[in-house]
Amino acid sequence: STIYIVISQGTKAKEVMMPNLIGLSEQEAGDALANAGLILGGIDRDFSVDYKKDTVMWQQYKKDAKLSEGQTVKIKISNGPEEKEREVPIAIDFSGAPDSTDESGTAIPFKLTVQFTDGDGSQSYLFNNAEQFKSNGSVNISVRGKGIGRVDVYFNGALNKTIHIDFNTGKVS
């Protein structure tokens, strides 16, 4: 005769819904997973121009996916944009330089100092008390760096302006 048996597979795992982790910090993502009954698994990091630094930019399962309680979930955290070394041209305008002439009406040069600070904090002088004439109008320079840097422009030792440089995008402001 035939005997039928049923073999248990154990208790059925409780289904939980995958939360949306995109844009959360690593801590917030871990908390959201724990609240959903899931476990934060492997964490990778990568550069991204689309996601803010230190936020989740990828999750292993889509939002609202049905998972088993206690399942691990991998995520990827953004390092922000990759800092690339780049050369950026800058024009230094002399319109704010002092107008000076001697008794005979001859133009007197002013002292131009241009100090560059790279994204890593290192500093260098591009010009240090170089004599220039306001009538020259401007001088064009190029600076090479990484991250966010700045150029401080001094006329006769007084700060005239600070130029900010984003070497990642090449934007000068």
OpenMM code with the backbone's topology and positions (N, CA, C; nanometers):
from openmm import Vec3, app, unit

residues = "SER THR ILE TYR ILE VAL ILE SER GLN GLY THR LYS ALA LYS GLU VAL MET MET PRO ASN LEU ILE GLY LEU SER GLU GLN GLU ALA GLY ASP ALA LEU ALA ASN ALA GLY LEU ILE LEU GLY GLY ILE ASP ARG ASP PHE SER VAL ASP TYR LYS LYS ASP THR VAL MET TRP GLN GLN TYR LYS LYS ASP ALA LYS LEU SER GLU GLY GLN THR VAL LYS ILE LYS ILE SER ASN GLY PRO GLU GLU LYS GLU ARG GLU VAL PRO ILE ALA ILE ASP PHE SER GLY ALA PRO ASP SER THR ASP GLU SER GLY THR ALA ILE PRO PHE LYS LEU THR VAL GLN PHE THR ASP GLY ASP GLY SER GLN SER TYR LEU PHE ASN ASN ALA GLU GLN PHE LYS SER ASN GLY SER VAL ASN ILE SER VAL ARG GLY LYS GLY ILE GLY ARG VAL ASP VAL TYR PHE ASN GLY ALA LEU ASN LYS THR ILE HIS ILE ASP PHE ASN THR GLY LYS VAL SER".split()
positions = [
    Vec3(0.0838, -0.1179, 0.0000),
    Vec3(0.0000, 0.0000, 0.0000),
    Vec3(0.0887, 0.1248, 0.0000),
    Vec3(0.0338, 0.2380, -0.0407),
    Vec3(0.1055, 0.3644, -0.0507),
    Vec3(0.0865, 0.4443, 0.0771),
    Vec3(0.1963, 0.4976, 0.1260),
    Vec3(0.1903, 0.5833, 0.2445),
    Vec3(0.2347, 0.7239, 0.2019),
    Vec3(0.1554, 0.8218, 0.2359),
    Vec3(0.1872, 0.9614, 0.2052),
    Vec3(0.2382, 1.0291, 0.3306),
    Vec3(0.3498, 1.1015, 0.3147),
    Vec3(0.4029, 1.1766, 0.4279),
    Vec3(0.4229, 1.3216, 0.3872),
    Vec3(0.4211, 1.4100, 0.4825),
    Vec3(0.4460, 1.5525, 0.4604),
    Vec3(0.5676, 1.5897, 0.5435),
    Vec3(0.6646, 1.6509, 0.4769),
    Vec3(0.7873, 1.6907, 0.5459),
    Vec3(0.7822, 1.8414, 0.5698),
    Vec3(0.8036, 1.8814, 0.6911),
    Vec3(0.7986, 2.0226, 0.7288),
    Vec3(0.9209, 2.0966, 0.6753),
    Vec3(0.8980, 2.2177, 0.6269),
    Vec3(1.0078, 2.3060, 0.5855),
    Vec3(1.0351, 2.4106, 0.6940),
    Vec3(0.9815, 2.3910, 0.8084),
    Vec3(0.9980, 2.4855, 0.9180),
    Vec3(0.8879, 2.5893, 0.9140),
    Vec3(0.8972, 2.6862, 1.0010),
    Vec3(0.7947, 2.7904, 1.0024),
    Vec3(0.8146, 2.8822, 0.8829),
    Vec3(0.7036, 2.9287, 0.8311),
    Vec3(0.7098, 3.0184, 0.7160),
    Vec3(0.7656, 3.1528, 0.7624),
    Vec3(0.8665, 3.2017, 0.6892),
    Vec3(0.9271, 3.3302, 0.7237),
    Vec3(0.8261, 3.4419, 0.6995),
    Vec3(0.8267, 3.5376, 0.7895),
    Vec3(0.7382, 3.6530, 0.7781),
    Vec3(0.7876, 3.7412, 0.6627),
    Vec3(0.6933, 3.7858, 0.5801),
    Vec3(0.7302, 3.8756, 0.4701),
    Vec3(0.7307, 4.0189, 0.5197),
    Vec3(0.8308, 4.0938, 0.4767),
    Vec3(0.8403, 4.2367, 0.5088),
    Vec3(0.8642, 4.3130, 0.3785),
    Vec3(0.8356, 4.4423, 0.3825),
    Vec3(0.8513, 4.5270, 0.2639),
    Vec3(0.9835, 4.6031, 0.2713),
    Vec3(1.0504, 4.6088, 0.1594),
    Vec3(1.1778, 4.6810, 0.1491),
    Vec3(1.1506, 4.8313, 0.1511),
    Vec3(1.2141, 4.9061, 0.2440),
    Vec3(1.1976, 5.0522, 0.2442),
    Vec3(1.2856, 5.1177, 0.1378),
    Vec3(1.2566, 5.2428, 0.1068),
    Vec3(1.3411, 5.3202, 0.0160),
    Vec3(1.4550, 5.3799, 0.0978),
    Vec3(1.5773, 5.3479, 0.0609),
    Vec3(1.6952, 5.3957, 0.1333),
    Vec3(1.7710, 5.5052, 0.0593),
    Vec3(1.7349, 5.5295, -0.0657),
    Vec3(1.8077, 5.6250, -0.1498),
    Vec3(1.8041, 5.7635, -0.0857),
    Vec3(1.9235, 5.8232, -0.0718),
    Vec3(1.9344, 5.9574, -0.0156),
    Vec3(1.9550, 5.9597, 0.1350),
    Vec3(1.9426, 5.8440, 0.2014),
    Vec3(1.9619, 5.8374, 0.3461),
    Vec3(2.1103, 5.8206, 0.3796),
    Vec3(2.1473, 5.8592, 0.5005),
    Vec3(2.2838, 5.8329, 0.5482),
    Vec3(2.2941, 5.6846, 0.5803),
    Vec3(2.4172, 5.6366, 0.6006),
    Vec3(2.4372, 5.4961, 0.6349),
    Vec3(2.3623, 5.4604, 0.7632),
    Vec3(2.3692, 5.5479, 0.8636),
    Vec3(2.3003, 5.5250, 0.9914),
    Vec3(2.1490, 5.5199, 0.9703),
    Vec3(2.0952, 5.6164, 0.8949),
    Vec3(1.9507, 5.6206, 0.8687),
    Vec3(1.9062, 5.4965, 0.7917),
    Vec3(1.9864, 5.4514, 0.6956),
    Vec3(1.9536, 5.3320, 0.6185),
    Vec3(1.9502, 5.2091, 0.7084),
    Vec3(2.0494, 5.1963, 0.7966),
    Vec3(2.0524, 5.0846, 0.8904),
    Vec3(1.9306, 5.0845, 0.9817),
    Vec3(1.8932, 5.2032, 1.0289),
    Vec3(1.7752, 5.2153, 1.1151),
    Vec3(1.6478, 5.1787, 1.0392),
    Vec3(1.6348, 5.2262, 0.9149),
    Vec3(1.5159, 5.1965, 0.8343),
    Vec3(1.5049, 5.0465, 0.8078),
    Vec3(1.6176, 4.9821, 0.7804),
    Vec3(1.6158, 4.8373, 0.7575),
    Vec3(1.5771, 4.7630, 0.8859),
    Vec3(1.6352, 4.8038, 0.9978),
    Vec3(1.6032, 4.7391, 1.1258),
    Vec3(1.4549, 4.7540, 1.1577),
    Vec3(1.3994, 4.8729, 1.1335),
    Vec3(1.2568, 4.8967, 1.1587),
    Vec3(1.1689, 4.8100, 1.0698),
    Vec3(1.2187, 4.7735, 0.9523),
    Vec3(1.1426, 4.6889, 0.8594),
    Vec3(1.1670, 4.5408, 0.8865),
    Vec3(1.2575, 4.5087, 0.9802),
    Vec3(1.2877, 4.3686, 1.0096),
    Vec3(1.3955, 4.3110, 0.9196),
    Vec3(1.4768, 4.3983, 0.8612),
    Vec3(1.5843, 4.3556, 0.7712),
    Vec3(1.7196, 4.3917, 0.8330),
    Vec3(1.8259, 4.3389, 0.7760),
    Vec3(1.9600, 4.3604, 0.8298),
    Vec3(2.0475, 4.4253, 0.7229),
    Vec3(2.1223, 4.5268, 0.7639),
    Vec3(2.2167, 4.5921, 0.6730),
    Vec3(2.3319, 4.4966, 0.6464),
    Vec3(2.3511, 4.4618, 0.5189),
    Vec3(2.4574, 4.3694, 0.4785),
    Vec3(2.5799, 4.4452, 0.4338),
    Vec3(2.6359, 4.4062, 0.3209),
    Vec3(2.7569, 4.4693, 0.2686),
    Vec3(2.7344, 4.6129, 0.2269),
    Vec3(2.8392, 4.6936, 0.2478),
    Vec3(2.8344, 4.8346, 0.2096),
    Vec3(2.9507, 4.8618, 0.1156),
    Vec3(2.9196, 4.9084, -0.0041),
    Vec3(3.0218, 4.9519, -0.0998),
    Vec3(3.0170, 5.1032, -0.1071),
    Vec3(3.1229, 5.1627, -0.1591),
    Vec3(3.1291, 5.3077, -0.1792),
    Vec3(3.1758, 5.3328, -0.3216),
    Vec3(3.1273, 5.4428, -0.3805),
    Vec3(3.1681, 5.4791, -0.5154),
    Vec3(3.1473, 5.6289, -0.5338),
    Vec3(3.2140, 5.6865, -0.6339),
    Vec3(3.1972, 5.8279, -0.6649),
    Vec3(3.0669, 5.8501, -0.7387),
    Vec3(3.0068, 5.9673, -0.7178),
    Vec3(2.8828, 6.0021, -0.7873),
    Vec3(2.8676, 6.1532, -0.7916),
    Vec3(2.8256, 6.2024, -0.9072),
    Vec3(2.7911, 6.3438, -0.9179),
    Vec3(2.6418, 6.3625, -0.8940),
    Vec3(2.5661, 6.2525, -0.8929),
    Vec3(2.4211, 6.2594, -0.8771),
    Vec3(2.3735, 6.2489, -0.7329),
    Vec3(2.4543, 6.1907, -0.6452),
    Vec3(2.4137, 6.1700, -0.5066),
    Vec3(2.5100, 6.2386, -0.4122),
    Vec3(2.4537, 6.3025, -0.3105),
    Vec3(2.5318, 6.3734, -0.2110),
    Vec3(2.6268, 6.2788, -0.1384),
    Vec3(2.7422, 6.3300, -0.1032),
    Vec3(2.8426, 6.2505, -0.0322),
    Vec3(2.7819, 6.1905, 0.0949),
    Vec3(2.8172, 6.0640, 0.1210),
    Vec3(2.7760, 5.9894, 0.2404),
    Vec3(2.6267, 5.9575, 0.2450),
    Vec3(2.5624, 5.9504, 0.1267),
    Vec3(2.4223, 5.9077, 0.1216),
    Vec3(2.4105, 5.7822, 0.0354),
    Vec3(2.3040, 5.7061, 0.0601),
    Vec3(2.2796, 5.5832, -0.0157),
    Vec3(2.2430, 5.6202, -0.1591),
    Vec3(2.3118, 5.5581, -0.2553),
    Vec3(2.2821, 5.5834, -0.3967),
    Vec3(2.2341, 5.4563, -0.4680),
    Vec3(2.2402, 5.3424, -0.3993),
    Vec3(2.1943, 5.2158, -0.4579),
    Vec3(2.1553, 5.1239, -0.3444),
    Vec3(2.0465, 5.0487, -0.3664),
    Vec3(2.0067, 4.9456, -0.2709),
    Vec3(1.9806, 4.8178, -0.3478),
    Vec3(2.0111, 4.7051, -0.2862),
    Vec3(2.0052, 4.5752, -0.3520),
    Vec3(1.8650, 4.5408, -0.4024),
    Vec3(1.7624, 4.5788, -0.3280),
    Vec3(1.6242, 4.5476, -0.3661),
    Vec3(1.5453, 4.6758, -0.3817),
    Vec3(1.4516, 4.6758, -0.4743),
    Vec3(1.3693, 4.7944, -0.4978),
    Vec3(1.2741, 4.8184, -0.3817),
    Vec3(1.2344, 4.9436, -0.3651),
    Vec3(1.1365, 4.9811, -0.2629),
    Vec3(1.0115, 4.8957, -0.2817),
    Vec3(0.9548, 4.8517, -0.1704),
    Vec3(0.8318, 4.7713, -0.1649),
    Vec3(0.8494, 4.6274, -0.2121),
    Vec3(0.9736, 4.5833, -0.2392),
    Vec3(0.9953, 4.4418, -0.2711),
    Vec3(0.9629, 4.3606, -0.1456),
    Vec3(0.9058, 4.2414, -0.1652),
    Vec3(0.8727, 4.1537, -0.0526),
    Vec3(0.9940, 4.0669, -0.0222),
    Vec3(1.0416, 4.0779, 0.1016),
    Vec3(1.1588, 4.0037, 0.1472),
    Vec3(1.1228, 3.9259, 0.2728),
    Vec3(1.2069, 3.8324, 0.3079),
    Vec3(1.1883, 3.7559, 0.4313),
    Vec3(1.2473, 3.8326, 0.5480),
    Vec3(1.1758, 3.8362, 0.6572),
    Vec3(1.2255, 3.9021, 0.7768),
    Vec3(1.3632, 3.8459, 0.8127),
    Vec3(1.4566, 3.9351, 0.8479),
    Vec3(1.5914, 3.8935, 0.8840),
    Vec3(1.6867, 3.8847, 0.7661),
    Vec3(1.6376, 3.9104, 0.6463),
    Vec3(1.7218, 3.9039, 0.5273),
    Vec3(1.8196, 4.0214, 0.5272),
    Vec3(1.9401, 3.9998, 0.4729),
    Vec3(2.0388, 4.1075, 0.4635),
    Vec3(2.0215, 4.1825, 0.3317),
    Vec3(2.0545, 4.3114, 0.3359),
    Vec3(2.0405, 4.3996, 0.2193),
    Vec3(2.1710, 4.4759, 0.2010),
    Vec3(2.2256, 4.4724, 0.0800),
    Vec3(2.3474, 4.5464, 0.0475),
    Vec3(2.3101, 4.6867, -0.0001),
    Vec3(2.3999, 4.7825, 0.0273),
    Vec3(2.3799, 4.9202, -0.0198),
    Vec3(2.5116, 4.9744, -0.0742),
    Vec3(2.5013, 5.0858, -0.1486),
    Vec3(2.6198, 5.1557, -0.1975),
    Vec3(2.6060, 5.3019, -0.1549),
    Vec3(2.7134, 5.3531, -0.0938),
    Vec3(2.7175, 5.4897, -0.0421),
    Vec3(2.8004, 5.5771, -0.1374),
    Vec3(2.7533, 5.6998, -0.1591),
    Vec3(2.8230, 5.7934, -0.2467),
    Vec3(2.9428, 5.8567, -0.1766),
    Vec3(3.0544, 5.8637, -0.2487),
    Vec3(3.1711, 5.9402, -0.2036),
    Vec3(3.1636, 6.0844, -0.2534),
    Vec3(3.0546, 6.1186, -0.3228),
    Vec3(3.0464, 6.2488, -0.3868),
    Vec3(3.1233, 6.2435, -0.5182),
    Vec3(3.1390, 6.3574, -0.5847),
    Vec3(3.2107, 6.3561, -0.7121),
    Vec3(3.3593, 6.3267, -0.6929),
    Vec3(3.4153, 6.2579, -0.7894),
    Vec3(3.5581, 6.2285, -0.7859),
    Vec3(3.6353, 6.3574, -0.8093),
    Vec3(3.7318, 6.3840, -0.7228),
    Vec3(3.8119, 6.5045, -0.7385),
    Vec3(3.9189, 6.4789, -0.8433),
    Vec3(3.9117, 6.5565, -0.9491),
    Vec3(4.0082, 6.5431, -1.0578),
    Vec3(4.0942, 6.6684, -1.0629),
    Vec3(4.2206, 6.6485, -1.0922),
    Vec3(4.3080, 6.7642, -1.1093),
    Vec3(4.2749, 6.8277, -1.2437),
    Vec3(4.2649, 6.9591, -1.2428),
    Vec3(4.2274, 7.0318, -1.3629),
    Vec3(4.2962, 7.1676, -1.3627),
    Vec3(4.3241, 7.2150, -1.4824),
    Vec3(4.3790, 7.3497, -1.4980),
    Vec3(4.2654, 7.4422, -1.5366),
    Vec3(4.2565, 7.5563, -1.4654),
    Vec3(4.1471, 7.6511, -1.4874),
    Vec3(4.2060, 7.7888, -1.5163),
    Vec3(4.1641, 7.8524, -1.6275),
    Vec3(4.2117, 7.9882, -1.6574),
    Vec3(4.1343, 8.0924, -1.5761),
    Vec3(4.2051, 8.1963, -1.5338),
    Vec3(4.1443, 8.3043, -1.4566),
    Vec3(4.1999, 8.4364, -1.5073),
    Vec3(4.1119, 8.5356, -1.5217),
    Vec3(4.1548, 8.6717, -1.5562),
    Vec3(4.1517, 8.7550, -1.4290),
    Vec3(4.2618, 8.8217, -1.3990),
    Vec3(4.2686, 8.9092, -1.2826),
    Vec3(4.2559, 9.0525, -1.3336),
    Vec3(4.1432, 9.1121, -1.3018),
    Vec3(4.1069, 9.2463, -1.3482),
    Vec3(4.1728, 9.3513, -1.2590),
    Vec3(4.2334, 9.4504, -1.3211),
    Vec3(4.3024, 9.5559, -1.2464),
    Vec3(4.2130, 9.6763, -1.2177),
    Vec3(4.0836, 9.6689, -1.2460),
    Vec3(3.9977, 9.7868, -1.2288),
    Vec3(3.9955, 9.8360, -1.0840),
    Vec3(4.0176, 9.7475, -0.9866),
    Vec3(4.0188, 9.7888, -0.8463),
    Vec3(4.1553, 9.8323, -0.7975),
    Vec3(4.2544, 9.8329, -0.8868),
    Vec3(4.3904, 9.8722, -0.8474),
    Vec3(4.3975, 10.0228, -0.8290),
    Vec3(4.4894, 10.0691, -0.7455),
    Vec3(4.5008, 10.2137, -0.7224),
    Vec3(4.5567, 10.2861, -0.8451),
    Vec3(4.5031, 10.4067, -0.8665),
    Vec3(4.5567, 10.4959, -0.9706),
    Vec3(4.6643, 10.5808, -0.9060),
    Vec3(4.7860, 10.5714, -0.9553),
    Vec3(4.8932, 10.6527, -0.8977),
    Vec3(4.9810, 10.7082, -1.0089),
    Vec3(5.0166, 10.8340, -0.9897),
    Vec3(5.1120, 10.8976, -1.0821),
    Vec3(5.2105, 10.9790, -0.9980),
    Vec3(5.3280, 11.0034, -1.0558),
    Vec3(5.4251, 11.0883, -0.9854),
    Vec3(5.4005, 11.2342, -1.0228),
    Vec3(5.4891, 11.3247, -0.9761),
    Vec3(5.4704, 11.4688, -1.0004),
    Vec3(5.4659, 11.5049, -1.1486),
    Vec3(5.5341, 11.4261, -1.2308),
    Vec3(5.5370, 11.4572, -1.3740),
    Vec3(5.4200, 11.3931, -1.4490),
    Vec3(5.3324, 11.3198, -1.3754),
    Vec3(5.2176, 11.2568, -1.4400),
    Vec3(5.2458, 11.1172, -1.4928),
    Vec3(5.3624, 11.0647, -1.4635),
    Vec3(5.3978, 10.9297, -1.5068),
    Vec3(5.3309, 10.8274, -1.4147),
    Vec3(5.2727, 10.7268, -1.4763),
    Vec3(5.2037, 10.6235, -1.3988),
    Vec3(5.3018, 10.5492, -1.3097),
    Vec3(5.2591, 10.5246, -1.1853),
    Vec3(5.3395, 10.4490, -1.0889),
    Vec3(5.2788, 10.3090, -1.0787),
    Vec3(5.3613, 10.2067, -1.0859),
    Vec3(5.3057, 10.0714, -1.0784),
    Vec3(5.2549, 10.0396, -0.9368),
    Vec3(5.1595, 9.9496, -0.9311),
    Vec3(5.1152, 9.8973, -0.8020),
    Vec3(5.1770, 9.7583, -0.7856),
    Vec3(5.1758, 9.7084, -0.6641),
    Vec3(5.2310, 9.5746, -0.6347),
    Vec3(5.1157, 9.4737, -0.6367),
    Vec3(5.1287, 9.3724, -0.7220),
    Vec3(5.0288, 9.2665, -0.7350),
    Vec3(5.0786, 9.1405, -0.6655),
    Vec3(4.9974, 9.0893, -0.5741),
    Vec3(5.0249, 8.9607, -0.5108),
    Vec3(4.9040, 8.8719, -0.5341),
    Vec3(4.9299, 8.7525, -0.5839),
    Vec3(4.8235, 8.6551, -0.6083),
    Vec3(4.8635, 8.5270, -0.5362),
    Vec3(4.7812, 8.4892, -0.4381),
    Vec3(4.8084, 8.3690, -0.3599),
    Vec3(4.7032, 8.2634, -0.3935),
    Vec3(4.7490, 8.1430, -0.4245),
    Vec3(4.6615, 8.0317, -0.4607),
    Vec3(4.6568, 7.9314, -0.3461),
    Vec3(4.5360, 7.8894, -0.3084),
    Vec3(4.5168, 7.7840, -0.2086),
    Vec3(4.4442, 7.6696, -0.2772),
    Vec3(4.5087, 7.5545, -0.2829),
    Vec3(4.4520, 7.4351, -0.3474),
    Vec3(4.3497, 7.3701, -0.2540),
    Vec3(4.2734, 7.2755, -0.3080),
    Vec3(4.1723, 7.2046, -0.2309),
    Vec3(4.2281, 7.1293, -0.1123),
    Vec3(4.3563, 7.0941, -0.1158),
    Vec3(4.4177, 7.0218, -0.0030),
    Vec3(4.4745, 7.1171, 0.1018),
    Vec3(4.4582, 7.2492, 0.0789),
    Vec3(4.5056, 7.3489, 0.1752),
    Vec3(4.6443, 7.4014, 0.1489),
    Vec3(4.7169, 7.3430, 0.0522),
    Vec3(4.8513, 7.3926, 0.0224),
    Vec3(4.8418, 7.5294, -0.0453),
    Vec3(4.9380, 7.6154, -0.0151),
    Vec3(4.9366, 7.7514, -0.0687),
    Vec3(5.0624, 7.7802, -0.1479),
    Vec3(5.0456, 7.8669, -0.2487),
    Vec3(5.1609, 7.9111, -0.3261),
    Vec3(5.1319, 8.0505, -0.3802),
    Vec3(5.2393, 8.1236, -0.4087),
    Vec3(5.2262, 8.2574, -0.4676),
    Vec3(5.2434, 8.2464, -0.6177),
    Vec3(5.1470, 8.3008, -0.6903),
    Vec3(5.1581, 8.3072, -0.8357),
    Vec3(5.2281, 8.4369, -0.8753),
    Vec3(5.2026, 8.5435, -0.7991),
    Vec3(5.2738, 8.6704, -0.8089),
    Vec3(5.2988, 8.7153, -0.6654),
    Vec3(5.4178, 8.7701, -0.6403),
    Vec3(5.4457, 8.8201, -0.5064),
    Vec3(5.5092, 8.9580, -0.5197),
    Vec3(5.4261, 9.0597, -0.5002),
    Vec3(5.4678, 9.1995, -0.5130),
    Vec3(5.5227, 9.2309, -0.6520),
    Vec3(5.4608, 9.1732, -0.7537),
    Vec3(5.5012, 9.2004, -0.8923),
    Vec3(5.4472, 9.3378, -0.9333),
    Vec3(5.5311, 9.4173, -0.9930),
    Vec3(5.4868, 9.5508, -1.0355),
    Vec3(5.3996, 9.5398, -1.1595),
    Vec3(5.2841, 9.6056, -1.1524),
    Vec3(5.1881, 9.6077, -1.2629),
    Vec3(5.1347, 9.7494, -1.2770),
    Vec3(5.0858, 9.7802, -1.3965),
    Vec3(5.0238, 9.9097, -1.4198),
    Vec3(4.8747, 9.8901, -1.4411),
    Vec3(4.7947, 9.9777, -1.3789),
    Vec3(4.6498, 9.9681, -1.3922),
    Vec3(4.6090, 9.9760, -1.5386),
    Vec3(4.6819, 10.0496, -1.6174),
    Vec3(4.6493, 10.0665, -1.7599),
    Vec3(4.6611, 9.9357, -1.8384),
    Vec3(4.7313, 9.8372, -1.7832),
    Vec3(4.7396, 9.7063, -1.8501),
    Vec3(4.6052, 9.6337, -1.8501),
    Vec3(4.5160, 9.6736, -1.7594),
    Vec3(4.3797, 9.6199, -1.7590),
    Vec3(4.3609, 9.4904, -1.6824),
    Vec3(4.4433, 9.3913, -1.7108),
    Vec3(4.4280, 9.2619, -1.6436),
    Vec3(4.5472, 9.1735, -1.6761),
    Vec3(4.5521, 9.0610, -1.6105),
    Vec3(4.6511, 8.9587, -1.6410),
    Vec3(4.5773, 8.8249, -1.6393),
    Vec3(4.6114, 8.7391, -1.7334),
    Vec3(4.5506, 8.6068, -1.7396),
    Vec3(4.6472, 8.5044, -1.6808),
    Vec3(4.5925, 8.4183, -1.5950),
    Vec3(4.6733, 8.3130, -1.5345),
    Vec3(4.5979, 8.1806, -1.5465),
    Vec3(4.6661, 8.0719, -1.5219),
    Vec3(4.6037, 7.9404, -1.5126),
    Vec3(4.6486, 7.8783, -1.3820),
    Vec3(4.5539, 7.8147, -1.3125),
    Vec3(4.5877, 7.7445, -1.1898),
    Vec3(4.5461, 7.5989, -1.2043),
    Vec3(4.6257, 7.5101, -1.1498),
    Vec3(4.5982, 7.3664, -1.1551),
    Vec3(4.5776, 7.3184, -1.0127),
    Vec3(4.4686, 7.2433, -0.9930),
    Vec3(4.4428, 7.1922, -0.8586),
    Vec3(4.3338, 7.0879, -0.8575),
    Vec3(4.2960, 7.0492, -0.7350),
    Vec3(4.1918, 6.9499, -0.7110),
    Vec3(4.0947, 7.0044, -0.6080),
    Vec3(3.9708, 6.9547, -0.6140),
    Vec3(3.8718, 6.9925, -0.5128),
    Vec3(3.8266, 7.1362, -0.5296),
    Vec3(3.8133, 7.2044, -0.4179),
    Vec3(3.7697, 7.3444, -0.4166),
    Vec3(3.8879, 7.4282, -0.3714),
    Vec3(3.9301, 7.5222, -0.4559),
    Vec3(4.0434, 7.6083, -0.4233),
    Vec3(4.0033, 7.7539, -0.4295),
    Vec3(4.1006, 7.8395, -0.4069),
    Vec3(4.0729, 7.9835, -0.4161),
    Vec3(4.1998, 8.0585, -0.4533),
    Vec3(4.1774, 8.1774, -0.5093),
    Vec3(4.2858, 8.2692, -0.5435),
    Vec3(4.2546, 8.4006, -0.4743),
    Vec3(4.3479, 8.4481, -0.3915),
    Vec3(4.3337, 8.5779, -0.3253),
    Vec3(4.4196, 8.6778, -0.4004),
    Vec3(4.3583, 8.7923, -0.4373),
    Vec3(4.4259, 8.8958, -0.5159),
    Vec3(4.4468, 9.0188, -0.4272),
    Vec3(4.5722, 9.0628, -0.4176),
    Vec3(4.6084, 9.1783, -0.3356),
    Vec3(4.6682, 9.2865, -0.4248),
    Vec3(4.6257, 9.4114, -0.4022),
    Vec3(4.6861, 9.5270, -0.4667),
    Vec3(4.7546, 9.6077, -0.3561),
    Vec3(4.8838, 9.6283, -0.3678),
    Vec3(4.9642, 9.6994, -0.2676),
    Vec3(4.9410, 9.6431, -0.1269),
    Vec3(4.9336, 9.5111, -0.1162),
    Vec3(4.9213, 9.4454, 0.0134),
    Vec3(4.7807, 9.4366, 0.0701),
    Vec3(4.6827, 9.5002, 0.0042),
    Vec3(4.5445, 9.4967, 0.0541),
    Vec3(4.4631, 9.3972, -0.0299),
    Vec3(4.3881, 9.3106, 0.0385),
    Vec3(4.3048, 9.2124, -0.0320),
    Vec3(4.2025, 9.2845, -0.1165),
    Vec3(4.2034, 9.2575, -0.2472),
    Vec3(4.1073, 9.3177, -0.3389),
    Vec3(3.9895, 9.2252, -0.3622),
    Vec3(4.0169, 9.0957, -0.3843),
    Vec3(3.9081, 8.9995, -0.4035),
    Vec3(3.9586, 8.8576, -0.3880),
    Vec3(3.8617, 8.7687, -0.3632),
    Vec3(3.8878, 8.6261, -0.3550),
    Vec3(3.8086, 8.5582, -0.4650),
    Vec3(3.8757, 8.4752, -0.5424),
    Vec3(3.8119, 8.4013, -0.6516),
    Vec3(3.8059, 8.2549, -0.6094),
    Vec3(3.6854, 8.1974, -0.6094),
    Vec3(3.6666, 8.0569, -0.5719),
    Vec3(3.6672, 7.9710, -0.6979),
    Vec3(3.7321, 7.8543, -0.6892),
    Vec3(3.7459, 7.7657, -0.8040),
    Vec3(3.7001, 7.6255, -0.7646),
    Vec3(3.6075, 7.5707, -0.8417),
    Vec3(3.5683, 7.4291, -0.8249),
    Vec3(3.6396, 7.3531, -0.9357),
    Vec3(3.7488, 7.2860, -0.9004),
    Vec3(3.8279, 7.2156, -1.0009),
    Vec3(3.7536, 7.0948, -1.0565),
    Vec3(3.6537, 7.0451, -0.9844),
    Vec3(3.5761, 6.9303, -1.0348),
    Vec3(3.4920, 6.9710, -1.1545),
    Vec3(3.4391, 7.0931, -1.1522),
    Vec3(3.3529, 7.1388, -1.2612),
    Vec3(3.4202, 7.2423, -1.3501),
    Vec3(3.5277, 7.3054, -1.3014),
    Vec3(3.5938, 7.4120, -1.3758),
    Vec3(3.5270, 7.5471, -1.3531),
    Vec3(3.4292, 7.5535, -1.2628),
    Vec3(3.3543, 7.6773, -1.2383),
    Vec3(3.4359, 7.7730, -1.1528),
    Vec3(3.4355, 7.9011, -1.1934),
    Vec3(3.5056, 8.0072, -1.1225),
    Vec3(3.4013, 8.1083, -1.0761),
    Vec3(3.4065, 8.1467, -0.9480),
    Vec3(3.3102, 8.2466, -0.8983),
    Vec3(3.3779, 8.3441, -0.8033),
] * unit.nanometer
topology = app.Topology()
chain = topology.addChain("A")
for resn in residues:
    res = topology.addResidue(resn, chain)
    for name in ("N", "CA", "C"):
        topology.addAtom(name, app.Element.getBySymbol(name[0]), res)
